[in-house]
Amino acid sequence: MTRHPYYGHTVPRPQAQAPAIFPAKAKLPDPRIAGRGASVGAIAQEFKISHSSVSEHLAVLRNADLVRETKSGRERIYALNAEPLRELRSWLKPSEACWKARMSDLAGQIEENTE
């Protein structure tokens, strides 16, 4: 536990080993998946997770319009749709400098508290 820098109450310390516990969440996708697209099977193989888990994740991403689905024979091919992320980035851009400074301050406070 560590003390919250603004509110003073204790909060759980971030878990640095989270990527080791959930390696698929820390891994960047193969460029083929991000660009041209890939089937559920190819994605499952890339991340070493079940087809059903991939399908669940893709359903969420499809609902958020972050992946596009096309049919190729009997397979469905999923590809990244980066446009919503570009829109989000342009919306966030004006406050980027402020948040970078705040995050840098927070990192400094966390380092002070862990030493």
Residue pairs with C-beta under 8 A, 6 or more apart in sequence:
1 10
1 11
1 12
1 13
2 10
2 11
2 12
2 13
2 110
2 113
2 114
3 9
3 10
3 11
3 113
4 10
4 11
5 106
5 109
13 114
15 21
18 25
18 26
19 25
19 26
24 47
24 48
24 49
27 47
29 43
29 46
29 80
30 38
30 46
32 38
32 42
33 42
33 43
33 46
33 78
33 79
33 80
34 79
34 80
35 79
35 80
36 77
36 79
37 68
37 70
37 77
37 78
37 79
37 80
38 46
38 77
38 78
38 79
39 72
39 75
39 76
39 77
39 78
40 51
40 54
40 55
40 58
40 75
40 76
40 78
41 51
41 75
43 54
43 58
43 78
44 50
44 51
44 53
44 54
47 54
58 67
58 69
58 78
61 67
61 78
62 69
62 78
64 84
65 81
65 83
65 84
66 80
66 81
66 84
66 85
67 78
67 79
67 80
67 81
68 78
68 79
68 80
68 81
69 76
69 77
69 78
70 76
70 77
70 79
71 77
